[in-house]
Amino acid sequence: MRKINFGTYLLFVYVVVCVHTKAVSKSALFVQLASQKTQELYYENGFLVEFTHPSLWKERIQFEAGYISTRLGSALNSEAFLIDEYLIATSLHFRPQRKFDPYLQIRSGIWHHDPGVSAEWAQEFVETEAILALAGGFQWNIVPKWGGLDLGLGYQVLEKSDLQFPLFYHIGLRFNLGARFWD
């Protein structure tokens, strides 16, 4: 039996949500190209899919799912520690649909280290571990209907296997997939 990878699963979720978004035209579906830096450790890059709707406390609640990895960052051309993070998150936005929108976020998910490919010194770490992080930041909605920039700072409540650097920085470029550019 063939395993379905996480990217295929996210694509399926995206299509289902898009169909729902077309039926409920006030929903907002964003894709975010994300970059994350753990303090004194590696760069991680990936993508997030964000969803909100006016019925979710006037778009103040936002749900996210995504994939962030060092495979797309520091480990791209080196023998860096290979980390894959599969995340889900819930955010509380204080000024949705405005140019400057501060938020608080709770992230959870799974952190996976690939020992077969990583550098020799990284073999001692646990392969899979839970993630729980608290984050805050703001979204600068350059053109609120189309997307903008996401800047954040977070703290890993559950630390990654003996890594003593739980602080991370986040930047993302957001695009609204449901925007009608001609309106």
DAGI-V783018 format. One line per field, one symbol per residue. burial: + if it has 9 or more other ideal C-beta (glycine too) atoms within 8 Angstrom, else -. Layout:
burial->???
//
This chain:
burial->--------++--++--++-++-----+++++++++++++--++++++++++++--+--++++++++++++-++++----++++++++++++++--+---++++++++++++++++--+---+--+---+-+++++++++++----+++++++++++-+-+--+--+++++++++++++-----
//
